[in-house]
Amino acid sequence: MSADPKAQDSIDDERVREHLANERTYLAWLRTGMATIGLGVVIAKLRFILGSHDTNQIILYAANVGMVLVLCGILTIILALYAFLRVRREIRERQYKSRVRMVLSLAAVMMALGFLMLWYLVQQPTLP
């Protein structure tokens, strides 16, 4: 690999579409992470919106579910940044290999969170 900046720029110019696609993919994962964080905050703060109930266990569930969602959102953003930088380097080196492991892992985590949300909603008592 050449240390000459002009040579590096010409390599990037040849593969602009690949770099732009990589950026779009990164931004999509970033939006997913931010939405997951936002949903986690809303669920954690739901106890203030709905008022107090006789059981504090529901409040604990909401706080825990919200915290898990926020942590998964942060993890999604970190993994998206890692993938973006890795793919960027691979495009420049003409060594790109498609990887399915991260996508399948994040899909499994999001499905698990979906089931956790479903369980949480089933556990909610009816409001008076």
CYANA upper distance limits for C-alpha pairs under 8 A (distance plus 0.5 A):
  1 MET  CA     93 GLU  CA      8.28
  2 SER  CA      7 ALA  CA      7.35
  2 SER  CA      8 GLN  CA      7.68
  3 ALA  CA      7 ALA  CA      8.32
  3 ALA  CA      8 GLN  CA      8.14
  4 ASP  CA      8 GLN  CA      7.00
  5 PRO  CA      9 ASP  CA      6.70
  6 LYS  CA     10 SER  CA      6.79
  7 ALA  CA     11 ILE  CA      6.89
  8 GLN  CA     12 ASP  CA      6.87
  9 ASP  CA     13 ASP  CA      6.62
 10 SER  CA     14 GLU  CA      6.85
 11 ILE  CA     15 ARG  CA      7.32
 11 ILE  CA     92 ARG  CA      7.09
 12 ASP  CA     16 VAL  CA      6.54
 12 ASP  CA     19 HIS  CA      8.25
 12 ASP  CA     92 ARG  CA      7.15
 15 ARG  CA     19 HIS  CA      6.96
 15 ARG  CA     91 ILE  CA      8.16
 16 VAL  CA     20 LEU  CA      6.59
 17 ARG  CA     21 ALA  CA      6.57
 18 GLU  CA     22 ASN  CA      6.66
 18 GLU  CA     91 ILE  CA      7.75
 19 HIS  CA     23 GLU  CA      6.74
 19 HIS  CA     88 ARG  CA      7.19
 19 HIS  CA     91 ILE  CA      7.95
 20 LEU  CA     24 ARG  CA      6.72
 21 ALA  CA     25 THR  CA      6.68
 22 ASN  CA     26 TYR  CA      6.70
 22 ASN  CA     84 PHE  CA      6.95
 22 ASN  CA     87 VAL  CA      7.62
 22 ASN  CA     88 ARG  CA      7.67
 23 GLU  CA     27 LEU  CA      6.63
 23 GLU  CA     84 PHE  CA      7.68
 24 ARG  CA     28 ALA  CA      6.66
 25 THR  CA     29 TRP  CA      6.86
 25 THR  CA     84 PHE  CA      8.47
 26 TYR  CA     30 LEU  CA      6.58
 26 TYR  CA     80 ALA  CA      6.35
 26 TYR  CA     81 LEU  CA      7.43
 26 TYR  CA     83 ALA  CA      8.37
 26 TYR  CA     84 PHE  CA      6.39
 27 LEU  CA     31 ARG  CA      6.63
 28 ALA  CA     32 THR  CA      6.77
 29 TRP  CA     33 GLY  CA      6.68
 29 TRP  CA     76 THR  CA      7.50
 29 TRP  CA     77 ILE  CA      7.26
 29 TRP  CA     80 ALA  CA      6.39
 30 LEU  CA     34 MET  CA      6.66
 30 LEU  CA     76 THR  CA      7.93
 30 LEU  CA     77 ILE  CA      5.95
 30 LEU  CA     80 ALA  CA      7.30
 31 ARG  CA     35 ALA  CA      6.51
 32 THR  CA     36 THR  CA      6.65
 32 THR  CA     73 GLY  CA      7.90
 32 THR  CA     76 THR  CA      8.12
 33 GLY  CA     37 ILE  CA      6.72
 33 GLY  CA     72 CYS  CA      7.98
 33 GLY  CA     73 GLY  CA      4.59
 33 GLY  CA     74 ILE  CA      6.79
 33 GLY  CA     75 LEU  CA      8.22
 33 GLY  CA     76 THR  CA      5.74
 33 GLY  CA     77 ILE  CA      5.89
 34 MET  CA     38 GLY  CA      6.63
 34 MET  CA     73 GLY  CA      6.69
 34 MET  CA     74 ILE  CA      8.35
 34 MET  CA     77 ILE  CA      8.27
 35 ALA  CA     39 LEU  CA      6.60
 35 ALA  CA     73 GLY  CA      7.99
 36 THR  CA     40 GLY  CA      6.65
 36 THR  CA     69 LEU  CA      6.42
 36 THR  CA     70 VAL  CA      6.88
 36 THR  CA     72 CYS  CA      7.71
 36 THR  CA     73 GLY  CA      5.44
 37 ILE  CA     41 VAL  CA      6.80
 37 ILE  CA     69 LEU  CA      6.54
 37 ILE  CA     70 VAL  CA      4.74
 37 ILE  CA     71 LEU  CA      7.93
 37 ILE  CA     72 CYS  CA      8.08
 37 ILE  CA     73 GLY  CA      5.45
 37 ILE  CA     74 ILE  CA      7.61
 38 GLY  CA     42 VAL  CA      6.76
 38 GLY  CA     70 VAL  CA      7.91
 39 LEU  CA     43 ILE  CA      6.67
 39 LEU  CA     66 GLY  CA      7.85
 39 LEU  CA     69 LEU  CA      7.61
 39 LEU  CA     70 VAL  CA      8.28
 40 GLY  CA     44 ALA  CA      6.57
 40 GLY  CA     65 VAL  CA      7.52
 40 GLY  CA     66 GLY  CA      4.37
 40 GLY  CA     67 MET  CA      6.70
 40 GLY  CA     68 VAL  CA      7.77
 40 GLY  CA     69 LEU  CA      5.18
 40 GLY  CA     70 VAL  CA      5.58
 41 VAL  CA     45 LYS  CA      6.59
 41 VAL  CA     66 GLY  CA      6.27
 41 VAL  CA     67 MET  CA      8.10
 41 VAL  CA     70 VAL  CA      7.45
 42 VAL  CA     46 LEU  CA      6.47
 42 VAL  CA     66 GLY  CA      7.84
 43 ILE  CA     47 ARG  CA      8.42
 43 ILE  CA     62 ALA  CA      6.36
 43 ILE  CA     63 ALA  CA      7.73
 43 ILE  CA     65 VAL  CA      7.71
 43 ILE  CA     66 GLY  CA      5.71
 44 ALA  CA     62 ALA  CA      5.54
 44 ALA  CA     63 ALA  CA      4.90
 44 ALA  CA     64 ASN  CA      7.86
 44 ALA  CA     65 VAL  CA      7.53
 44 ALA  CA     66 GLY  CA      4.98
 44 ALA  CA     67 MET  CA      7.53
 45 LYS  CA     49 ILE  CA      7.52
 45 LYS  CA     62 ALA  CA      8.22
 45 LYS  CA     63 ALA  CA      7.99
 46 LEU  CA     50 LEU  CA      6.65
 46 LEU  CA     62 ALA  CA      7.67
 47 ARG  CA     51 GLY  CA      6.35
 47 ARG  CA     52 SER  CA      7.29
 47 ARG  CA     59 ILE  CA      6.46
 47 ARG  CA     62 ALA  CA      7.69
 48 PHE  CA     52 SER  CA      7.91
 53 HIS  CA     58 ILE  CA      8.42
 55 THR  CA     59 ILE  CA      8.27
 56 ASN  CA     60 LEU  CA      6.90
 57 GLN  CA     61 TYR  CA      6.74
 58 ILE  CA     62 ALA  CA      6.75
 58 ILE  CA    123 GLN  CA      8.50
 58 ILE  CA    124 GLN  CA      7.52
 59 ILE  CA     63 ALA  CA      6.67
 60 LEU  CA     64 ASN  CA      6.58
 61 TYR  CA     65 VAL  CA      6.47
 61 TYR  CA    120 TYR  CA      7.69
 62 ALA  CA     66 GLY  CA      6.43
 62 ALA  CA    120 TYR  CA      8.28
 63 ALA  CA     67 MET  CA      6.56
 64 ASN  CA     68 VAL  CA      6.67
 65 VAL  CA     69 LEU  CA      6.77
 65 VAL  CA    116 LEU  CA      8.05
 65 VAL  CA    117 MET  CA      7.95
 65 VAL  CA    120 TYR  CA      8.40
 66 GLY  CA     70 VAL  CA      6.72
 67 MET  CA     71 LEU  CA      6.66
 68 VAL  CA     72 CYS  CA      6.63
 69 LEU  CA     73 GLY  CA      6.62
 69 LEU  CA    113 LEU  CA      7.81
 70 VAL  CA     74 ILE  CA      6.78
 71 LEU  CA     75 LEU  CA      6.63
 72 CYS  CA     76 THR  CA      6.53
 72 CYS  CA    109 VAL  CA      8.47
 73 GLY  CA     77 ILE  CA      6.86
 74 ILE  CA     78 ILE  CA      6.80
 75 LEU  CA     79 LEU  CA      6.59
 76 THR  CA     80 ALA  CA      6.48
 76 THR  CA    106 LEU  CA      7.98
 77 ILE  CA     81 LEU  CA      6.71
 78 ILE  CA     82 TYR  CA      6.80
 79 LEU  CA     83 ALA  CA      6.59
 80 ALA  CA     84 PHE  CA      6.52
 81 LEU  CA     85 LEU  CA      6.72
 82 TYR  CA     86 ARG  CA      6.63
 83 ALA  CA     87 VAL  CA      6.48
 84 PHE  CA     88 ARG  CA      6.51
 85 LEU  CA     89 ARG  CA      6.72
 86 ARG  CA     90 GLU  CA      6.71
 87 VAL  CA     91 ILE  CA      6.50
 87 VAL  CA     96 TYR  CA      7.14
 88 ARG  CA     92 ARG  CA      6.84
 89 ARG  CA     93 GLU  CA      6.70
 90 GLU  CA     94 ARG  CA      6.31
 90 GLU  CA     95 GLN  CA      5.38
 90 GLU  CA     96 TYR  CA      5.19
 90 GLU  CA     97 LYS  CA      8.29
 91 ILE  CA     95 GLN  CA      6.76
 91 ILE  CA     96 TYR  CA      6.05
 99 ARG  CA    103 VAL  CA      8.39
100 VAL  CA    104 LEU  CA      6.61
101 ARG  CA    105 SER  CA      6.48
102 MET  CA    106 LEU  CA      6.57
103 VAL  CA    107 ALA  CA      6.55
104 LEU  CA    108 ALA  CA      6.60
105 SER  CA    109 VAL  CA      6.75
106 LEU  CA    110 MET  CA      6.57
107 ALA  CA    111 MET  CA      6.58
108 ALA  CA    112 ALA  CA      6.61
109 VAL  CA    113 LEU  CA      6.68
110 MET  CA    114 GLY  CA      6.61
111 MET  CA    115 PHE  CA      6.78
112 ALA  CA    116 LEU  CA      6.65
113 LEU  CA    117 MET  CA      6.59
114 GLY  CA    118 LEU  CA      6.70
115 PHE  CA    119 TRP  CA      6.61
116 LEU  CA    120 TYR  CA      6.59
117 MET  CA    121 LEU  CA      6.65
118 LEU  CA    122 VAL  CA      6.75
119 TRP  CA    123 GLN  CA      6.75
120 TYR  CA    124 GLN  CA      7.03
